Amino acid sequence: MNALTEFLRMNDNWGYIWLAYTIFFVVMIVIMVSPILQSKKIVKKLKRRYERQQSNNNS
């Protein structure tokens, strides 16, 4: 248990190291989620464009 405690404390630099880990994981999550949100936005835009073209063709 002592080794685990020492690892988690990171030789008294735990504040900086865990802050860096937190920033890293937040950035990784943003990088993973942003393409999904971007693709959904593109699909909505294309769907609106298609519907607009269909309504213009029917007129």
C-alpha positions in Angstrom: 0.0 0.0 0.0 2.9 2.3 0.6 4.1 2.0 -3.0 0.6 2.9 -4.2 0.5 5.9 -1.9 3.9 7.1 -3.1 2.8 6.7 -6.7 -0.3 8.7 -6.2 1.6 11.5 -4.4 4.2 11.5 -7.1 7.1 12.6 -4.8 5.2 15.7 -3.6 4.6 17.0 -7.1 1.2 15.5 -7.2 -0.6 18.8 -7.8 1.2 19.6 -11.0 1.2 16.1 -12.3 -2.5 15.4 -11.6 -3.4 18.8 -13.1 -1.4 17.8 -16.3 -3.2 14.5 -16.4 -6.6 16.2 -16.0 -5.9 18.7 -18.8 -4.6 15.9 -21.0 -7.7 13.8 -20.5 -10.1 16.7 -21.0 -8.3 17.6 -24.3 -8.4 14.0 -25.4 -12.2 13.9 -24.7 -12.7 17.1 -26.7 -10.7 15.7 -29.6 -12.7 12.5 -29.6 -16.1 14.2 -29.3 -15.7 17.2 -31.7 -15.7 15.1 -34.9 -18.9 13.5 -33.9 -20.6 16.8 -33.2 -19.1 18.3 -36.4 -20.4 15.4 -38.5 -23.9 15.7 -37.0 -23.9 19.4 -37.9 -22.8 18.7 -41.5 -25.6 16.0 -41.8 -28.2 18.5 -40.6 -26.9 21.2 -43.0 -27.0 18.7 -46.0 -30.5 17.6 -45.0 -31.7 21.2 -45.0 -30.1 21.8 -48.3 -31.6 18.7 -49.8 -35.1 19.6 -48.5 -34.7 23.1 -49.9 -33.7 21.7 -53.3 -36.7 19.4 -53.2 -39.1 22.2 -52.4 -37.6 24.3 -55.2 -38.0 21.4 -57.7 -41.6 20.8 -56.7 -42.5 24.5 -57.2 
